[in-house]
Amino acid sequence: MILLFLSDVDSAADWQAELGKLLPELELRVWPDIGDPTEIDAALVWRPPPGLLDQLPNLKLIISLGAGVDHILADPSLPPGIPILRLVDPYMTVAMSEYVQLQVLRLHRQDLIYRAQQQARVWRPLPQPNAAERRVGMLGLGVLGGAAALCLKVLGFNVAGWCRTERKLPGIPAFHGADGLAALLERSEILVCLLPLTPATAGILDARLFAGLPRGAAIVNCARGAHLVEADLLAALDNGQISAAVLDVFGDEPLPQQHPFWRHPRILITPHVAAATHPPTAAAAVADNLRRLRQGRPFLNRVDVSMRY
Amino acid sequence: MILLFLSDVDSAADWQAELGKLLPELELRVWPDIGDPTEIDAALVWRPPPGLLDQLPNLKLIISLGAGVDHILADPSLPPGIPILRLVDPYMTVAMSEYVQLQVLRLHRQDLIYRAQQQARVWRPLPQPNAAERRVGMLGLGVLGGAAALCLKVLGFNVAGWCRTERKLPGIPAFHGADGLAALLERSEILVCLLPLTPATAGILDARLFAGLPRGAAIVNCARGAHLVEADLLAALDNGQISAAVLDVFGDEPLPQQHPFWRHPRILITPHVAAATHPPTAAAAVADNLRRLRQGRPFLNRVDVSMRY
């Protein structure tokens, strides 16, 4: 079996080493050295150039190098009918939950204010509720959002969630649909976005959504940059509707040097590190699906292309 | 019953209101308006001026307004034999656990580096292990340290603890004694101090302790400022033995304007806010012990003065 590997952020050597342990017979072809395109059986990709996958006539499987598949579905010439798989790896799920716990705790404990106070040499204790008195909203209750919401609940936060379609999570009120979104926003002092990026969710973090939050709410976006309307965030920070934002993802990555987010005192930036793909653990999930391809068994974590996640 | 209230950081009005609900017959005398000193039955205090408690001839009980009692035992003329009680309040315990979780997650996720990178507009993802691969050491396994260690374990960290005398915590290796301290330090990439302040623990966070940690370890001190030898920390940060420090407590509070900690790039300061005394919940614990005084029943959370905690 021949697997095309393509990514500008993941290490081909690491993937080669880890997949080699599990599937010694696998041949990895690292883009752009793909050899004869007709020989490629499967593709393991992050942000493939539009049109590339359509040039592989015997391609039978596309696997994302990340939890989302928006970067694959964005290709207008994506060949139809080929199964597309999300990467689900417990290591990555844990990493995302850690990130969300850190950022929600940070906002809950007023860390941006204390950092500014330290800069100004100001010693001023602030009133501080317990986590049980802090209402957190989670947008997206899939593998990552669901796990992060449960972890926040364990930390003691008053957590509720929302997703497009109805879902249930133990002990966490879950809203859905447009009415449900308004209800979730209304009760969210801290709002976390872990939605899949689809035409229905692109730009969801906009002025209208911000207006539905309690005044002074904070947001965390660790899904995709395109969920956020950047100008609306800057306006909402200026007018006080939003008090702070923690952003791991951006419309343009790396974030351009002159972007106003870098120096905004109430925007905290991390360079897309919430949950990196981790070959030593993720390779097992990829190898499992490659074996399923060889054996003609159903795949795990297959995307419903009509839903786009 | 007449209770003396004395604190420069706690609100007498809040305590009056909360204790009044629980013990309507209680009379609160707020320092310095204590009236006839012979009428005072009990004292609820934070940092009482040395000699004051010795001037209350009918004092039968001293209750700390914080979890520690070092500020009471520091009085050389403290009248002997009077029971001294720590304040134990689940609300404060939760607040301390939140603080420790935030700061350990922050150090684990390399937040000080990412903050510096944002300042410099640098986009540079760093390798990031999961919490299970991060070894955290907890100094002190009392009410606060024990709870915080368990919470870190729930977050997934590889946690061990140490205290002077032998203790057991479910699922957490616990060391004790001098040899045990060396073993705990050796395995602690992040070290948290929640020890009581006693003559045996004052200055414990010194050059010798830092040298026992793995190179580049980070520390969190949310116990007392006097646990830390400040000059030794600055030297250990300079020579790289310690990579970062999060400090909530200081030898001199508020931290003086010209103190070098304020602007140190690898010291993060919070103004003694890890776990503030919370009258709406703490009043129940105080009222319970005042009832026990009236009824002659044994007190809860009495300090062993020979151990000093």
Chai-1 contact restraints between the chains, C-beta under 6 A:
chainA,res_idxA,chainB,res_idxB,connection_type,confidence,min_distance_angstrom,max_distance_angstrom,comment,restraint_id
A,Y91,B,N130,contact,1.0,0.0,6.0,A-B,restraint_1
A,V94,B,N130,contact,1.0,0.0,6.0,A-B,restraint_2
A,E98,B,A131,contact,1.0,0.0,6.0,A-B,restraint_3
A,L102,B,L105,contact,1.0,0.0,6.0,A-B,restraint_4
A,L102,B,R109,contact,1.0,0.0,6.0,A-B,restraint_5
A,L105,B,L102,contact,1.0,0.0,6.0,A-B,restraint_6
A,R109,B,L102,contact,1.0,0.0,6.0,A-B,restraint_7
A,Y114,B,T270,contact,1.0,0.0,6.0,A-B,restraint_8
A,Q118,B,I269,contact,1.0,0.0,6.0,A-B,restraint_9
A,R121,B,Q257,contact,1.0,0.0,6.0,A-B,restraint_10
A,R121,B,W262,contact,1.0,0.0,6.0,A-B,restraint_11
A,W123,B,P254,contact,1.0,0.0,6.0,A-B,restraint_12
A,W123,B,L255,contact,1.0,0.0,6.0,A-B,restraint_13
A,W123,B,P271,contact,1.0,0.0,6.0,A-B,restraint_14
A,P125,B,P271,contact,1.0,0.0,6.0,A-B,restraint_15
A,P125,B,V273,contact,1.0,0.0,6.0,A-B,restraint_16
A,N130,B,V94,contact,1.0,0.0,6.0,A-B,restraint_17
A,A131,B,E98,contact,1.0,0.0,6.0,A-B,restraint_18
A,P254,B,W123,contact,1.0,0.0,6.0,A-B,restraint_19
A,L255,B,W123,contact,1.0,0.0,6.0,A-B,restraint_20
A,Q257,B,R121,contact,1.0,0.0,6.0,A-B,restraint_21
A,W262,B,R121,contact,1.0,0.0,6.0,A-B,restraint_22
A,I269,B,Q118,contact,1.0,0.0,6.0,A-B,restraint_23
A,T270,B,Y114,contact,1.0,0.0,6.0,A-B,restraint_24
A,P271,B,W123,contact,1.0,0.0,6.0,A-B,restraint_25
A,P271,B,P125,contact,1.0,0.0,6.0,A-B,restraint_26
A,V273,B,P125,contact,1.0,0.0,6.0,A-B,restraint_27
